[in-house]
Amino acid sequence: MAFFRTILKQDLAGKLYPQSSNVNAAMQLLRKEIKHSPALNNQLNLVTRNRRAHYYTHKELEVILKHFCISQEEFELL
């Protein structure tokens, strides 16, 4: 899987949680998933440069999609 771009955190949350009423709710669900999953949290800590950034790098995106069992092709269709 090779991603060559960054993605805004709110855009990713909106794609992963389309059933949410708004972007803020989706962001809360994504943060909660990361916080309550020690494996995902540890992997993200290893590849994250700036935790306060408003985007995920392509490496962070790969880790998150692997956790959710979503392939690159499936992600492009979301």
Beta strands, then each sheet from edge to edge (+ up, - down):
strand 1: 7-8
strand 2: 55-56
sheet 1: 1+ 2-
end
